[in-house]
Amino acid sequence: GAGVSQSPSNKVTEKGKDVELRCDPISGHTALYWYRQSLGQGLEFLIYFQGNSAPDKSGLPSDRFSAERTGGSVSTLTIQRTQQEDSAVYLCASSFRPRQGHYNSPLHFGNGTRLTVT
Amino acid sequence: AQSVTQLGSHVSVSEGALVLLRCNYSSSVPPYLFWYVQYPNQGLQLLLKYTTGATLVKGINGFEAEFKKSETSFHLTKPSAHMSDAAEYFCAVSDRNNNDMRFGAGTRLTVKP
């Protein structure tokens, strides 16, 4: 019954390697978000999933970034050919959105994955 | 698309003093407004939200915020700061037409003894 779970909590990778970040949302939450938090940059929206609808990918910074959500639950954010500027904390959040147009539900955040690209 | 501006990346107050963190939003339709707080080494958690109705919203830990449509603002206040209030605060906006929630850059609050 816990909150949003993200793994790993920390990831160090070499430049050019691919990484996968995982998010387990709160059970029953229909909406899932990925954000990136860089020092002094606030939260940068990356991608949004809502139920079975096509995801909103408008925030993905480049085609090296992709995400999927399997079975309407667990989500994986993949970064290919990582660059040093990808170093940041990647936050996942989920929310219960019963139907279209009701976007006033707050988000529940995980503790994030701190990615360091060396 | 909607957006949020937080004035002041760092705010420092003395313990017992008034806390005022500023947030202005941009939205073409009535907004939903939120304040989130991130304590050191913790995840973000909801402090308070405005959706409809009363424009003065009360949240946890004695914080409140007032939605002022004429000023497109949603400033966060607390009458008397406590040491435990030291954290980073994020203002966010969404609306009935938009899937995503957009956040400001955050304001780091320091409370001096």
Chai-1 contact restraints between the chains, C-beta under 6 A:
chainA,res_idxA,chainB,res_idxB,connection_type,confidence,min_distance_angstrom,max_distance_angstrom,comment,restraint_id
A,G42,B,F103,contact,1.0,0.0,6.0,A-B,restraint_1
A,G42,B,G104,contact,1.0,0.0,6.0,A-B,restraint_2
A,G42,B,A105,contact,1.0,0.0,6.0,A-B,restraint_3
A,G42,B,G106,contact,1.0,0.0,6.0,A-B,restraint_4
A,L43,B,F103,contact,1.0,0.0,6.0,A-B,restraint_5
A,F45,B,D100,contact,1.0,0.0,6.0,A-B,restraint_6
A,Y48,B,N99,contact,1.0,0.0,6.0,A-B,restraint_7
A,Y48,B,D100,contact,1.0,0.0,6.0,A-B,restraint_8
A,D56,B,N99,contact,1.0,0.0,6.0,A-B,restraint_9
A,G101,B,R96,contact,1.0,0.0,6.0,A-B,restraint_10
A,Y103,B,S94,contact,1.0,0.0,6.0,A-B,restraint_11
A,N104,B,Y32,contact,1.0,0.0,6.0,A-B,restraint_12
A,N104,B,T51,contact,1.0,0.0,6.0,A-B,restraint_13
A,P106,B,L46,contact,1.0,0.0,6.0,A-B,restraint_14
A,P106,B,K49,contact,1.0,0.0,6.0,A-B,restraint_15
A,F109,B,G43,contact,1.0,0.0,6.0,A-B,restraint_16
A,F109,B,L44,contact,1.0,0.0,6.0,A-B,restraint_17
A,N111,B,G43,contact,1.0,0.0,6.0,A-B,restraint_18
